[in-house]
Amino acid sequence: GLLLVILFVVSRVETAHLYSQLRAKEYILAPGVQDFTPASAQSVPDSYVRDASQEYLSLLGNFTAGNIEEQYGLLSQSMSPQLKVRFLAEVEPFKIRVKAESISETLTVTDKEIQAAGTGYYQLTALARRETYVNNEYLGHTDEAIEMVLQLMPPQSGKRWFLQINQLTRQKAETFRTKRGF
């Protein structure tokens, strides 16, 4: 009889432990498809925010006439619905010009700062050098500042946690420095 009571208690403790593990949810974040990072609603690793922001900057700034449609399409999937509509409308004439004139650009981030701005919000500020080529001929470079407001979005049906871009601005570095007093 005592053995049965001990077995019963052990199995109840084990079951309670398993239930507590089930309740401590952990979701998988996938910046691109490189690596999987565990994250809970309360804390997202800084590395995930860094990787995702780097991916967004790369999609925005590194393109050719052949892949700009795909790059900007992928980037727009990570935007809030309002920003996505505005972004796609604003870049349409630029995409047409890029294809017509065989323009390609590379973006080299020289300085990047990410600050937590409230629960689940991040302010990204990046200083970068944009190099422009037409028919593989170097046209020169522009130093610019790119700012994004990112918001951590919880999983919905069929979607994983991801950083949504709520705001995106791109301006010449001098203009940015003048506004910010840098």
Beta strands, then each sheet from edge to edge (+ up, - down):
strand 1: 27-29
strand 2: 37-39
strand 3: 103-116
strand 4: 121-134
strand 5: 137-153
strand 6: 162-172
sheet 1: 1+ 2-
sheet 2: 3+ 4- 5+ 6-
end
